Amino acid sequence: FGQPAPPLSRWRNLVSAVSVFVDELDQVGLSAQVSVASYNDSSVTDQALTQDRTLLLQSLQPYTDSFQLGGTNIGDGIREGVAAVT
């Protein structure tokens, strides 16, 4: 709790998947806006809609540096994500 995310963890796999997603968007030349929302025992929009791909990955870094455990408030996470893109 509060330590860097372990090297072999679902979180690190997620960060890798987001990186691949961002690279794919860049390769196909889409100018789509993307947002990042996260949830634990609460939810938050970590990055508002943007076309700046570096901001997306930067918004994940604090979680990688200081990994937090907690609840799985999926409902609020979904609502946060919907609110971020609408």
PDB file of N, CA, C and O in Angstrom:
ATOM      1  N   PHE A   1       0.844  -1.182   0.000  1.00  0.00           N
ATOM      2  CA  PHE A   1       0.000   0.000   0.000  1.00  0.00           C
ATOM      3  C   PHE A   1       0.886   1.241   0.000  1.00  0.00           C
ATOM      4  O   PHE A   1       1.657   1.448   0.937  1.00  0.00           O
ATOM      5  N   GLY A   2       0.787   2.057  -1.027  1.00  0.00           N
ATOM      6  CA  GLY A   2       1.593   3.268  -1.125  1.00  0.00           C
ATOM      7  C   GLY A   2       2.963   3.061  -1.735  1.00  0.00           C
ATOM      8  O   GLY A   2       3.694   4.030  -1.941  1.00  0.00           O
ATOM      9  N   GLN A   3       3.329   1.828  -2.028  1.00  0.00           N
ATOM     10  CA  GLN A   3       4.601   1.518  -2.670  1.00  0.00           C
ATOM     11  C   GLN A   3       4.400   1.498  -4.190  1.00  0.00           C
ATOM     12  O   GLN A   3       3.260   1.446  -4.650  1.00  0.00           O
ATOM     13  N   PRO A   4       5.474   1.538  -4.973  1.00  0.00           N
ATOM     14  CA  PRO A   4       5.319   1.412  -6.422  1.00  0.00           C
ATOM     15  C   PRO A   4       4.609   0.101  -6.790  1.00  0.00           C
ATOM     16  O   PRO A   4       4.774  -0.917  -6.117  1.00  0.00           O
ATOM     17  N   ALA A   5       3.828   0.146  -7.854  1.00  0.00           N
ATOM     18  CA  ALA A   5       3.124  -1.056  -8.312  1.00  0.00           C
ATOM     19  C   ALA A   5       4.153  -2.131  -8.653  1.00  0.00           C
ATOM     20  O   ALA A   5       5.175  -1.837  -9.273  1.00  0.00           O
ATOM     21  N   PRO A   6       3.890  -3.360  -8.255  1.00  0.00           N
ATOM     22  CA  PRO A   6       4.833  -4.444  -8.554  1.00  0.00           C
ATOM     23  C   PRO A   6       5.045  -4.607 -10.062  1.00  0.00           C
ATOM     24  O   PRO A   6       4.124  -4.359 -10.840  1.00  0.00           O
ATOM     25  N   PRO A   7       6.242  -5.021 -10.482  1.00  0.00           N
ATOM     26  CA  PRO A   7       6.532  -5.176 -11.917  1.00  0.00           C
ATOM     27  C   PRO A   7       5.584  -6.143 -12.623  1.00  0.00           C
ATOM     28  O   PRO A   7       5.170  -5.890 -13.755  1.00  0.00           O
ATOM     29  N   LEU A   8       5.244  -7.237 -11.972  1.00  0.00           N
ATOM     30  CA  LEU A   8       4.335  -8.215 -12.567  1.00  0.00           C
ATOM     31  C   LEU A   8       2.978  -8.074 -11.899  1.00  0.00           C
ATOM     32  O   LEU A   8       2.618  -8.848 -11.012  1.00  0.00           O
ATOM     33  N   SER A   9       2.224  -7.058 -12.348  1.00  0.00           N
ATOM     34  CA  SER A   9       0.925  -6.791 -11.739  1.00  0.00           C
ATOM     35  C   SER A   9      -0.096  -6.425 -12.805  1.00  0.00           C
ATOM     36  O   SER A   9       0.255  -6.034 -13.918  1.00  0.00           O
ATOM     37  N   ARG A  10      -1.340  -6.558 -12.449  1.00  0.00           N
ATOM     38  CA  ARG A  10      -2.408  -6.167 -13.375  1.00  0.00           C
ATOM     39  C   ARG A  10      -2.324  -4.690 -13.702  1.00  0.00           C
ATOM     40  O   ARG A  10      -2.643  -4.275 -14.816  1.00  0.00           O
ATOM     41  N   TRP A  11      -1.888  -3.884 -12.720  1.00  0.00           N
ATOM     42  CA  TRP A  11      -1.791  -2.445 -12.974  1.00  0.00           C
ATOM     43  C   TRP A  11      -0.761  -2.159 -14.068  1.00  0.00           C
ATOM     44  O   TRP A  11      -1.031  -1.401 -15.000  1.00  0.00           O
ATOM     45  N   ARG A  12       0.408  -2.765 -13.951  1.00  0.00           N
ATOM     46  CA  ARG A  12       1.451  -2.554 -14.975  1.00  0.00           C
ATOM     47  C   ARG A  12       0.976  -3.064 -16.334  1.00  0.00           C
ATOM     48  O   ARG A  12       1.307  -2.479 -17.366  1.00  0.00           O
ATOM     49  N   ASN A  13       0.201  -4.154 -16.342  1.00  0.00           N
ATOM     50  CA  ASN A  13      -0.362  -4.651 -17.598  1.00  0.00           C
ATOM     51  C   ASN A  13      -1.351  -3.649 -18.183  1.00  0.00           C
ATOM     52  O   ASN A  13      -1.401  -3.462 -19.399  1.00  0.00           O
ATOM     53  N   LEU A  14      -2.137  -3.006 -17.324  1.00  0.00           N
ATOM     54  CA  LEU A  14      -3.075  -1.986 -17.787  1.00  0.00           C
ATOM     55  C   LEU A  14      -2.329  -0.815 -18.411  1.00  0.00           C
ATOM     56  O   LEU A  14      -2.700  -0.341 -19.485  1.00  0.00           O
ATOM     57  N   VAL A  15      -1.284  -0.350 -17.746  1.00  0.00           N
ATOM     58  CA  VAL A  15      -0.495   0.770 -18.279  1.00  0.00           C
ATOM     59  C   VAL A  15       0.087   0.399 -19.642  1.00  0.00           C
ATOM     60  O   VAL A  15       0.096   1.225 -20.554  1.00  0.00           O
ATOM     61  N   SER A  16       0.568  -0.821 -19.787  1.00  0.00           N
ATOM     62  CA  SER A  16       1.082  -1.284 -21.085  1.00  0.00           C
ATOM     63  C   SER A  16      -0.023  -1.296 -22.137  1.00  0.00           C
ATOM     64  O   SER A  16       0.202  -0.900 -23.281  1.00  0.00           O
ATOM     65  N   ALA A  17      -1.209  -1.746 -21.753  1.00  0.00           N
ATOM     66  CA  ALA A  17      -2.336  -1.787 -22.695  1.00  0.00           C
ATOM     67  C   ALA A  17      -2.750  -0.381 -23.122  1.00  0.00           C
ATOM     68  O   ALA A  17      -3.064  -0.161 -24.292  1.00  0.00           O
ATOM     69  N   VAL A  18      -2.754   0.562 -22.201  1.00  0.00           N
ATOM     70  CA  VAL A  18      -3.078   1.949 -22.552  1.00  0.00           C
ATOM     71  C   VAL A  18      -2.027   2.497 -23.511  1.00  0.00           C
ATOM     72  O   VAL A  18      -2.363   3.210 -24.456  1.00  0.00           O
ATOM     73  N   SER A  19      -0.775   2.173 -23.280  1.00  0.00           N
ATOM     74  CA  SER A  19       0.299   2.610 -24.163  1.00  0.00           C
ATOM     75  C   SER A  19       0.104   2.060 -25.586  1.00  0.00           C
ATOM     76  O   SER A  19       0.281   2.784 -26.565  1.00  0.00           O
ATOM     77  N   VAL A  20      -0.256   0.789 -25.687  1.00  0.00           N
ATOM     78  CA  VAL A  20      -0.520   0.189 -26.995  1.00  0.00           C
ATOM     79  C   VAL A  20      -1.715   0.872 -27.653  1.00  0.00           C
ATOM     80  O   VAL A  20      -1.679   1.162 -28.849  1.00  0.00           O
ATOM     81  N   PHE A  21      -2.766   1.129 -26.890  1.00  0.00           N
ATOM     82  CA  PHE A  21      -3.958   1.814 -27.404  1.00  0.00           C
ATOM     83  C   PHE A  21      -3.604   3.194 -27.950  1.00  0.00           C
ATOM     84  O   PHE A  21      -4.033   3.570 -29.041  1.00  0.00           O
ATOM     85  N   VAL A  22      -2.816   3.946 -27.178  1.00  0.00           N
ATOM     86  CA  VAL A  22      -2.391   5.284 -27.600  1.00  0.00           C
ATOM     87  C   VAL A  22      -1.549   5.196 -28.872  1.00  0.00           C
ATOM     88  O   VAL A  22      -1.746   5.984 -29.797  1.00  0.00           O
ATOM     89  N   ASP A  23      -0.620   4.254 -28.928  1.00  0.00           N
ATOM     90  CA  ASP A  23       0.205   4.071 -30.125  1.00  0.00           C
ATOM     91  C   ASP A  23      -0.652   3.738 -31.333  1.00  0.00           C
ATOM     92  O   ASP A  23      -0.407   4.243 -32.428  1.00  0.00           O
ATOM     93  N   GLU A  24      -1.649   2.896 -31.141  1.00  0.00           N
ATOM     94  CA  GLU A  24      -2.539   2.505 -32.233  1.00  0.00           C
ATOM     95  C   GLU A  24      -3.331   3.711 -32.748  1.00  0.00           C
ATOM     96  O   GLU A  24      -3.486   3.881 -33.958  1.00  0.00           O
ATOM     97  N   LEU A  25      -3.823   4.532 -31.848  1.00  0.00           N
ATOM     98  CA  LEU A  25      -4.533   5.740 -32.271  1.00  0.00           C
ATOM     99  C   LEU A  25      -3.628   6.641 -33.104  1.00  0.00           C
ATOM    100  O   LEU A  25      -4.049   7.195 -34.119  1.00  0.00           O
ATOM    101  N   ASP A  26      -2.393   6.780 -32.666  1.00  0.00           N
ATOM    102  CA  ASP A  26      -1.440   7.615 -33.401  1.00  0.00           C
ATOM    103  C   ASP A  26      -1.132   7.033 -34.781  1.00  0.00           C
ATOM    104  O   ASP A  26      -1.031   7.773 -35.760  1.00  0.00           O
ATOM    105  N   GLN A  27      -0.983   5.709 -34.859  1.00  0.00           N
ATOM    106  CA  GLN A  27      -0.626   5.073 -36.132  1.00  0.00           C
ATOM    107  C   GLN A  27      -1.726   5.187 -37.173  1.00  0.00           C
ATOM    108  O   GLN A  27      -1.448   5.367 -38.359  1.00  0.00           O
ATOM    109  N   VAL A  28      -2.981   5.083 -36.735  1.00  0.00           N
ATOM    110  CA  VAL A  28      -4.082   5.154 -37.696  1.00  0.00           C
ATOM    111  C   VAL A  28      -4.504   6.593 -37.961  1.00  0.00           C
ATOM    112  O   VAL A  28      -5.359   6.846 -38.809  1.00  0.00           O
ATOM    113  N   GLY A  29      -3.916   7.521 -37.249  1.00  0.00           N
ATOM    114  CA  GLY A  29      -4.151   8.932 -37.515  1.00  0.00           C
ATOM    115  C   GLY A  29      -5.494   9.453 -37.014  1.00  0.00           C
ATOM    116  O   GLY A  29      -5.989  10.463 -37.516  1.00  0.00           O
ATOM    117  N   LEU A  30      -6.083   8.787 -36.043  1.00  0.00           N
ATOM    118  CA  LEU A  30      -7.348   9.265 -35.495  1.00  0.00           C
ATOM    119  C   LEU A  30      -7.102  10.460 -34.582  1.00  0.00           C
ATOM    120  O   LEU A  30      -6.141  10.482 -33.812  1.00  0.00           O
ATOM    121  N   SER A  31      -7.967  11.436 -34.677  1.00  0.00           N
ATOM    122  CA  SER A  31      -7.850  12.606 -33.806  1.00  0.00           C
ATOM    123  C   SER A  31      -8.876  12.521 -32.677  1.00  0.00           C
ATOM    124  O   SER A  31      -9.355  13.545 -32.189  1.00  0.00           O
ATOM    125  N   ALA A  32      -9.208  11.316 -32.271  1.00  0.00           N
ATOM    126  CA  ALA A  32     -10.201  11.108 -31.215  1.00  0.00           C
ATOM    127  C   ALA A  32      -9.705  11.650 -29.882  1.00  0.00           C
ATOM    128  O   ALA A  32      -8.512  11.629 -29.581  1.00  0.00           O
ATOM    129  N   GLN A  33     -10.642  12.129 -29.107  1.00  0.00           N
ATOM    130  CA  GLN A  33     -10.322  12.545 -27.755  1.00  0.00           C
ATOM    131  C   GLN A  33     -10.524  11.355 -26.823  1.00  0.00           C
ATOM    132  O   GLN A  33     -11.430  10.543 -27.012  1.00  0.00           O
ATOM    133  N   VAL A  34      -9.666  11.271 -25.823  1.00  0.00           N
ATOM    134  CA  VAL A  34      -9.711  10.170 -24.864  1.00  0.00           C
ATOM    135  C   VAL A  34      -9.626  10.761 -23.464  1.00  0.00           C
ATOM    136  O   VAL A  34      -8.990  11.792 -23.247  1.00  0.00           O
ATOM    137  N   SER A  35     -10.273  10.097 -22.528  1.00  0.00           N
ATOM    138  CA  SER A  35     -10.275  10.516 -21.133  1.00  0.00           C
ATOM    139  C   SER A  35      -9.851   9.339 -20.261  1.00  0.00           C
ATOM    140  O   SER A  35      -9.948   8.185 -20.679  1.00  0.00           O
ATOM    141  N   VAL A  36      -9.382   9.631 -19.056  1.00  0.00           N
ATOM    142  CA  VAL A  36      -9.022   8.589 -18.103  1.00  0.00           C
ATOM    143  C   VAL A  36      -9.816   8.817 -16.818  1.00  0.00           C
ATOM    144  O   VAL A  36      -9.747   9.883 -16.207  1.00  0.00           O
ATOM    145  N   ALA A  37     -10.565   7.797 -16.425  1.00  0.00           N
ATOM    146  CA  ALA A  37     -11.275   7.811 -15.148  1.00  0.00           C
ATOM    147  C   ALA A  37     -10.822   6.592 -14.362  1.00  0.00           C
ATOM    148  O   ALA A  37     -10.610   5.523 -14.934  1.00  0.00           O
ATOM    149  N   SER A  38     -10.676   6.751 -13.061  1.00  0.00           N
ATOM    150  CA  SER A  38     -10.278   5.623 -12.226  1.00  0.00           C
ATOM    151  C   SER A  38     -11.229   5.517 -11.040  1.00  0.00           C
ATOM    152  O   SER A  38     -11.946   6.457 -10.697  1.00  0.00           O
ATOM    153  N   TYR A  39     -11.207   4.351 -10.437  1.00  0.00           N
ATOM    154  CA  TYR A  39     -12.053   4.137  -9.267  1.00  0.00           C
ATOM    155  C   TYR A  39     -11.366   3.188  -8.305  1.00  0.00           C
ATOM    156  O   TYR A  39     -10.526   2.368  -8.675  1.00  0.00           O
ATOM    157  N   ASN A  40     -11.759   3.338  -7.074  1.00  0.00           N
ATOM    158  CA  ASN A  40     -11.285   2.502  -5.975  1.00  0.00           C
ATOM    159  C   ASN A  40     -12.470   2.451  -5.027  1.00  0.00           C
ATOM    160  O   ASN A  40     -13.497   1.865  -5.369  1.00  0.00           O
ATOM    161  N   ASP A  41     -12.359   3.046  -3.849  1.00  0.00           N
ATOM    162  CA  ASP A  41     -13.542   3.181  -3.011  1.00  0.00           C
ATOM    163  C   ASP A  41     -14.336   4.426  -3.402  1.00  0.00           C
ATOM    164  O   ASP A  41     -15.450   4.636  -2.924  1.00  0.00           O
ATOM    165  N   SER A  42     -13.754   5.248  -4.273  1.00  0.00           N
ATOM    166  CA  SER A  42     -14.424   6.398  -4.876  1.00  0.00           C
ATOM    167  C   SER A  42     -13.969   6.459  -6.329  1.00  0.00           C
ATOM    168  O   SER A  42     -13.198   5.609  -6.775  1.00  0.00           O
ATOM    169  N   SER A  43     -14.436   7.448  -7.061  1.00  0.00           N
ATOM    170  CA  SER A  43     -14.040   7.562  -8.468  1.00  0.00           C
ATOM    171  C   SER A  43     -13.600   8.983  -8.763  1.00  0.00           C
ATOM    172  O   SER A  43     -13.981   9.924  -8.067  1.00  0.00           O
ATOM    173  N   VAL A  44     -12.790   9.127  -9.809  1.00  0.00           N
ATOM    174  CA  VAL A  44     -12.272  10.433 -10.188  1.00  0.00           C
ATOM    175  C   VAL A  44     -11.943  10.429 -11.677  1.00  0.00           C
ATOM    176  O   VAL A  44     -11.561   9.401 -12.236  1.00  0.00           O
ATOM    177  N   THR A  45     -12.093  11.582 -12.308  1.00  0.00           N
ATOM    178  CA  THR A  45     -11.611  11.752 -13.673  1.00  0.00           C
ATOM    179  C   THR A  45     -10.177  12.241 -13.569  1.00  0.00           C
ATOM    180  O   THR A  45      -9.924  13.370 -13.149  1.00  0.00           O
ATOM    181  N   ASP A  46      -9.245  11.386 -13.954  1.00  0.00           N
ATOM    182  CA  ASP A  46      -7.824  11.723 -13.845  1.00  0.00           C
ATOM    183  C   ASP A  46      -7.360  12.601 -14.991  1.00  0.00           C
ATOM    184  O   ASP A  46      -6.446  13.409 -14.831  1.00  0.00           O
ATOM    185  N   GLN A  47      -7.990  12.442 -16.144  1.00  0.00           N
ATOM    186  CA  GLN A  47      -7.654  13.257 -17.309  1.00  0.00           C
ATOM    187  C   GLN A  47      -8.932  13.507 -18.091  1.00  0.00           C
ATOM    188  O   GLN A  47      -9.586  12.571 -18.552  1.00  0.00           O
ATOM    189  N   ALA A  48      -9.280  14.779 -18.235  1.00  0.00           N
ATOM    190  CA  ALA A  48     -10.439  15.150 -19.038  1.00  0.00           C
ATOM    191  C   ALA A  48     -10.168  14.820 -20.504  1.00  0.00           C
ATOM    192  O   ALA A  48      -9.027  14.558 -20.884  1.00  0.00           O
ATOM    193  N   LEU A  49     -11.204  14.834 -21.315  1.00  0.00           N
ATOM    194  CA  LEU A  49     -11.038  14.546 -22.739  1.00  0.00           C
ATOM    195  C   LEU A  49      -9.912  15.369 -23.344  1.00  0.00           C
ATOM    196  O   LEU A  49      -9.844  16.584 -23.158  1.00  0.00           O
ATOM    197  N   THR A  50      -9.042  14.700 -24.059  1.00  0.00           N
ATOM    198  CA  THR A  50      -7.893  15.349 -24.682  1.00  0.00           C
ATOM    199  C   THR A  50      -7.432  14.551 -25.885  1.00  0.00           C
ATOM    200  O   THR A  50      -7.687  13.351 -25.988  1.00  0.00           O
ATOM    201  N   GLN A  51      -6.754  15.228 -26.787  1.00  0.00           N
ATOM    202  CA  GLN A  51      -6.085  14.560 -27.895  1.00  0.00           C
ATOM    203  C   GLN A  51      -4.596  14.410 -27.603  1.00  0.00           C
ATOM    204  O   GLN A  51      -3.870  13.790 -28.380  1.00  0.00           O
ATOM    205  N   ASP A  52      -4.143  14.972 -26.495  1.00  0.00           N
ATOM    206  CA  ASP A  52      -2.736  14.902 -26.095  1.00  0.00           C
ATOM    207  C   ASP A  52      -2.471  13.554 -25.434  1.00  0.00           C
ATOM    208  O   ASP A  52      -2.789  13.356 -24.261  1.00  0.00           O
ATOM    209  N   ARG A  53      -1.891  12.637 -26.186  1.00  0.00           N
ATOM    210  CA  ARG A  53      -1.686  11.270 -25.710  1.00  0.00           C
ATOM    211  C   ARG A  53      -0.733  11.189 -24.520  1.00  0.00           C
ATOM    212  O   ARG A  53      -0.866  10.292 -23.688  1.00  0.00           O
ATOM    213  N   THR A  54       0.220  12.106 -24.426  1.00  0.00           N
ATOM    214  CA  THR A  54       1.161  12.052 -23.299  1.00  0.00           C
ATOM    215  C   THR A  54       0.449  12.329 -21.981  1.00  0.00           C
ATOM    216  O   THR A  54       0.844  11.795 -20.944  1.00  0.00           O
ATOM    217  N   LEU A  55      -0.594  13.156 -22.005  1.00  0.00           N
ATOM    218  CA  LEU A  55      -1.338  13.442 -20.780  1.00  0.00           C
ATOM    219  C   LEU A  55      -2.044  12.198 -20.256  1.00  0.00           C
ATOM    220  O   LEU A  55      -2.195  12.030 -19.046  1.00  0.00           O
ATOM    221  N   LEU A  56      -2.475  11.328 -21.164  1.00  0.00           N
ATOM    222  CA  LEU A  56      -3.151  10.101 -20.745  1.00  0.00           C
ATOM    223  C   LEU A  56      -2.220   9.220 -19.926  1.00  0.00           C
ATOM    224  O   LEU A  56      -2.577   8.761 -18.841  1.00  0.00           O
ATOM    225  N   LEU A  57      -1.032   8.989 -20.454  1.00  0.00           N
ATOM    226  CA  LEU A  57      -0.071   8.150 -19.743  1.00  0.00           C
ATOM    227  C   LEU A  57       0.423   8.830 -18.468  1.00  0.00           C
ATOM    228  O   LEU A  57       0.657   8.161 -17.461  1.00  0.00           O
ATOM    229  N   GLN A  58       0.581  10.144 -18.502  1.00  0.00           N
ATOM    230  CA  GLN A  58       1.016  10.865 -17.303  1.00  0.00           C
ATOM    231  C   GLN A  58      -0.019  10.767 -16.190  1.00  0.00           C
ATOM    232  O   GLN A  58       0.338  10.762 -15.012  1.00  0.00           O
ATOM    233  N   SER A  59      -1.302  10.689 -16.554  1.00  0.00           N
ATOM    234  CA  SER A  59      -2.344  10.609 -15.529  1.00  0.00           C
ATOM    235  C   SER A  59      -2.314   9.267 -14.784  1.00  0.00           C
ATOM    236  O   SER A  59      -2.847   9.162 -13.679  1.00  0.00           O
ATOM    237  N   LEU A  60      -1.702   8.258 -15.377  1.00  0.00           N
ATOM    238  CA  LEU A  60      -1.591   6.944 -14.732  1.00  0.00           C
ATOM    239  C   LEU A  60      -0.369   6.841 -13.820  1.00  0.00           C
ATOM    240  O   LEU A  60      -0.332   5.996 -12.926  1.00  0.00           O
ATOM    241  N   GLN A  61       0.617   7.687 -14.041  1.00  0.00           N
ATOM    242  CA  GLN A  61       1.892   7.574 -13.330  1.00  0.00           C
ATOM    243  C   GLN A  61       1.779   7.668 -11.806  1.00  0.00           C
ATOM    244  O   GLN A  61       2.450   6.907 -11.109  1.00  0.00           O
ATOM    245  N   PRO A  62       0.960   8.571 -11.263  1.00  0.00           N
ATOM    246  CA  PRO A  62       0.872   8.620  -9.792  1.00  0.00           C
ATOM    247  C   PRO A  62       0.423   7.295  -9.179  1.00  0.00           C
ATOM    248  O   PRO A  62       0.858   6.943  -8.082  1.00  0.00           O
ATOM    249  N   TYR A  63      -0.438   6.562  -9.873  1.00  0.00           N
ATOM    250  CA  TYR A  63      -0.888   5.267  -9.365  1.00  0.00           C
ATOM    251  C   TYR A  63       0.230   4.225  -9.459  1.00  0.00           C
ATOM    252  O   TYR A  63       0.351   3.352  -8.600  1.00  0.00           O
ATOM    253  N   THR A  64       1.028   4.330 -10.496  1.00  0.00           N
ATOM    254  CA  THR A  64       2.161   3.413 -10.645  1.00  0.00           C
ATOM    255  C   THR A  64       3.197   3.673  -9.552  1.00  0.00           C
ATOM    256  O   THR A  64       3.770   2.739  -8.991  1.00  0.00           O
ATOM    257  N   ASP A  65       3.426   4.948  -9.260  1.00  0.00           N
ATOM    258  CA  ASP A  65       4.427   5.323  -8.259  1.00  0.00           C
ATOM    259  C   ASP A  65       3.989   5.017  -6.830  1.00  0.00           C
ATOM    260  O   ASP A  65       4.820   4.686  -5.984  1.00  0.00           O
ATOM    261  N   SER A  66       2.709   5.123  -6.560  1.00  0.00           N
ATOM    262  CA  SER A  66       2.191   4.912  -5.204  1.00  0.00           C
ATOM    263  C   SER A  66       0.884   4.136  -5.302  1.00  0.00           C
ATOM    264  O   SER A  66      -0.205   4.702  -5.204  1.00  0.00           O
ATOM    265  N   PHE A  67       1.017   2.840  -5.496  1.00  0.00           N
ATOM    266  CA  PHE A  67      -0.134   1.981  -5.741  1.00  0.00           C
ATOM    267  C   PHE A  67      -1.010   1.884  -4.497  1.00  0.00           C
ATOM    268  O   PHE A  67      -0.520   1.626  -3.397  1.00  0.00           O
ATOM    269  N   GLN A  68      -2.295   2.090  -4.681  1.00  0.00           N
ATOM    270  CA  GLN A  68      -3.251   2.069  -3.577  1.00  0.00           C
ATOM    271  C   GLN A  68      -4.201   0.885  -3.728  1.00  0.00           C
ATOM    272  O   GLN A  68      -4.663   0.582  -4.828  1.00  0.00           O
ATOM    273  N   LEU A  69      -4.475   0.243  -2.646  1.00  0.00           N
ATOM    274  CA  LEU A  69      -5.464  -0.825  -2.628  1.00  0.00           C
ATOM    275  C   LEU A  69      -6.739  -0.269  -2.025  1.00  0.00           C
ATOM    276  O   LEU A  69      -6.714   0.734  -1.312  1.00  0.00           O
ATOM    277  N   GLY A  70      -7.823  -0.907  -2.307  1.00  0.00           N
ATOM    278  CA  GLY A  70      -9.077  -0.444  -1.719  1.00  0.00           C
ATOM    279  C   GLY A  70     -10.251  -1.158  -2.320  1.00  0.00           C
ATOM    280  O   GLY A  70     -10.120  -2.249  -2.875  1.00  0.00           O
ATOM    281  N   GLY A  71     -11.393  -0.537  -2.206  1.00  0.00           N
ATOM    282  CA  GLY A  71     -12.628  -1.128  -2.688  1.00  0.00           C
ATOM    283  C   GLY A  71     -12.700  -1.165  -4.197  1.00  0.00           C
ATOM    284  O   GLY A  71     -11.847  -0.617  -4.894  1.00  0.00           O
ATOM    285  N   THR A  72     -13.716  -1.810  -4.679  1.00  0.00           N
ATOM    286  CA  THR A  72     -13.946  -1.898  -6.123  1.00  0.00           C
ATOM    287  C   THR A  72     -15.322  -1.317  -6.398  1.00  0.00           C
ATOM    288  O   THR A  72     -16.300  -2.046  -6.568  1.00  0.00           O
ATOM    289  N   ASN A  73     -15.380  -0.001  -6.439  1.00  0.00           N
ATOM    290  CA  ASN A  73     -16.627   0.711  -6.641  1.00  0.00           C
ATOM    291  C   ASN A  73     -16.895   0.856  -8.137  1.00  0.00           C
ATOM    292  O   ASN A  73     -16.823   1.954  -8.689  1.00  0.00           O
ATOM    293  N   ILE A  74     -17.200  -0.252  -8.774  1.00  0.00           N
ATOM    294  CA  ILE A  74     -17.367  -0.278 -10.224  1.00  0.00           C
ATOM    295  C   ILE A  74     -18.474   0.662 -10.683  1.00  0.00           C
ATOM    296  O   ILE A  74     -18.328   1.350 -11.694  1.00  0.00           O
ATOM    297  N   GLY A  75     -19.569   0.694  -9.952  1.00  0.00           N
ATOM    298  CA  GLY A  75     -20.691   1.558 -10.343  1.00  0.00           C
ATOM    299  C   GLY A  75     -20.280   3.014 -10.467  1.00  0.00           C
ATOM    300  O   GLY A  75     -20.590   3.667 -11.463  1.00  0.00           O
ATOM    301  N   ASP A  76     -19.579   3.529  -9.452  1.00  0.00           N
ATOM    302  CA  ASP A  76     -19.108   4.913  -9.527  1.00  0.00           C
ATOM    303  C   ASP A  76     -18.065   5.086 -10.621  1.00  0.00           C
ATOM    304  O   ASP A  76     -18.005   6.134 -11.263  1.00  0.00           O
ATOM    305  N   GLY A  77     -17.245   4.064 -10.836  1.00  0.00           N
ATOM    306  CA  GLY A  77     -16.247   4.139 -11.904  1.00  0.00           C
ATOM    307  C   GLY A  77     -16.899   4.273 -13.265  1.00  0.00           C
ATOM    308  O   GLY A  77     -16.450   5.065 -14.094  1.00  0.00           O
ATOM    309  N   ILE A  78     -17.953   3.507 -13.504  1.00  0.00           N
ATOM    310  CA  ILE A  78     -18.676   3.593 -14.776  1.00  0.00           C
ATOM    311  C   ILE A  78     -19.333   4.957 -14.915  1.00  0.00           C
ATOM    312  O   ILE A  78     -19.251   5.580 -15.974  1.00  0.00           O
ATOM    313  N   ARG A  79     -19.986   5.428 -13.852  1.00  0.00           N
ATOM    314  CA  ARG A  79     -20.616   6.752 -13.908  1.00  0.00           C
ATOM    315  C   ARG A  79     -19.583   7.853 -14.169  1.00  0.00           C
ATOM    316  O   ARG A  79     -19.840   8.783 -14.933  1.00  0.00           O
ATOM    317  N   GLU A  80     -18.432   7.742 -13.538  1.00  0.00           N
ATOM    318  CA  GLU A  80     -17.359   8.730 -13.740  1.00  0.00           C
ATOM    319  C   GLU A  80     -16.894   8.717 -15.188  1.00  0.00           C
ATOM    320  O   GLU A  80     -16.707   9.771 -15.795  1.00  0.00           O
ATOM    321  N   GLY A  81     -16.708   7.516 -15.741  1.00  0.00           N
ATOM    322  CA  GLY A  81     -16.283   7.400 -17.129  1.00  0.00           C
ATOM    323  C   GLY A  81     -17.296   7.970 -18.099  1.00  0.00           C
ATOM    324  O   GLY A  81     -16.927   8.667 -19.044  1.00  0.00           O
ATOM    325  N   VAL A  82     -18.569   7.683 -17.877  1.00  0.00           N
ATOM    326  CA  VAL A  82     -19.625   8.230 -18.738  1.00  0.00           C
ATOM    327  C   VAL A  82     -19.653   9.747 -18.635  1.00  0.00           C
ATOM    328  O   VAL A  82     -19.772  10.439 -19.646  1.00  0.00           O
ATOM    329  N   ALA A  83     -19.544  10.270 -17.412  1.00  0.00           N
ATOM    330  CA  ALA A  83     -19.554  11.720 -17.226  1.00  0.00           C
ATOM    331  C   ALA A  83     -18.349  12.374 -17.912  1.00  0.00           C
ATOM    332  O   ALA A  83     -18.453  13.492 -18.418  1.00  0.00           O
ATOM    333  N   ALA A  84     -17.233  11.693 -17.928  1.00  0.00           N
ATOM    334  CA  ALA A  84     -16.015  12.246 -18.532  1.00  0.00           C
ATOM    335  C   ALA A  84     -16.141  12.414 -20.037  1.00  0.00           C
ATOM    336  O   ALA A  84     -15.529  13.311 -20.617  1.00  0.00           O
ATOM    337  N   VAL A  85     -16.926  11.564 -20.666  1.00  0.00           N
ATOM    338  CA  VAL A  85     -17.013  11.621 -22.135  1.00  0.00           C
ATOM    339  C   VAL A  85     -18.320  12.245 -22.634  1.00  0.00           C
ATOM    340  O   VAL A  85     -18.530  12.351 -23.842  1.00  0.00           O
ATOM    341  N   THR A  86     -19.190  12.654 -21.725  1.00  0.00           N
ATOM    342  CA  THR A  86     -20.441  13.291 -22.164  1.00  0.00           C
ATOM    343  C   THR A  86     -20.503  14.734 -21.739  1.00  0.00           C
ATOM    344  O   THR A  86     -21.484  15.420 -22.024  1.00  0.00           O
TER     345      THR A  86
END
